[in-house]
Amino acid sequence: MNDFEQVIKKLKEHIAKGKERRVLDKDVANLLGVSQTQLATLKRRNSTPYKNLLEFCKREDICCNKIFFD
């Protein structure tokens, strides 16, 4: 299972598909429904917000295995 840094990296890759600009942490925070400060705290603690991630996967119609596992 991926740690939170790897999960964030995979989310950014998914979000960046078809876009020419870089995806920032603030973009990920907005999509997960948390503030930038909360996301920074979660990253520092390596604490994964599973509920937010699962809601994102459902909303975007992507398999959560792509996010959580290699």
C-alpha positions in Angstrom: 0.0 0.0 0.0 1.3 3.5 -0.9 2.1 6.1 1.7 0.4 9.5 1.5 3.2 11.0 -0.6 2.8 8.4 -3.2 -1.0 8.8 -3.1 -0.6 12.5 -3.7 1.8 11.9 -6.6 -0.7 9.5 -8.2 -3.5 12.0 -7.7 -1.5 14.7 -9.4 -0.7 12.4 -12.3 -4.4 11.6 -12.7 -5.5 15.3 -12.5 -2.7 16.4 -14.9 -3.9 14.2 -17.7 -4.7 16.3 -20.7 -3.5 19.6 -19.0 -0.4 21.5 -19.8 0.1 23.1 -16.4 1.5 21.6 -13.2 -0.9 20.4 -10.6 -0.1 21.9 -7.2 -0.9 20.8 -3.7 -3.6 23.5 -3.5 -5.4 21.8 -6.5 -5.2 18.5 -4.7 -6.5 20.0 -1.5 -9.5 21.6 -3.3 -10.4 18.3 -5.0 -10.2 16.4 -1.7 -12.3 19.1 0.1 -9.6 20.1 2.6 -7.7 23.3 3.1 -4.1 23.7 2.0 -3.1 23.8 5.7 -4.9 20.6 6.4 -3.2 18.9 3.4 0.2 20.1 4.6 -0.4 18.7 8.1 -1.6 15.4 6.6 1.6 15.2 4.5 3.8 16.0 7.4 2.1 13.3 9.6 1.9 10.9 6.7 -1.8 10.5 7.5 -4.0 9.5 4.6 -7.5 11.0 4.5 -9.2 7.8 3.2 -12.8 9.1 3.3 -11.8 12.1 1.2 -9.9 10.0 -1.2 -12.6 7.4 -1.7 -15.2 10.2 -2.3 -12.8 11.7 -4.9 -12.4 8.3 -6.6 -16.2 7.8 -6.7 -16.8 11.3 -8.0 -14.1 10.9 -10.7 -15.2 7.3 -11.5 -11.7 5.9 -11.0 -10.7 2.7 -9.3 -9.2 3.4 -5.9 -6.7 0.6 -6.4 -4.9 2.8 -8.9 -4.4 5.4 -6.1 -3.7 3.2 -3.2 -1.6 0.4 -4.7 1.2 0.2 -7.3 
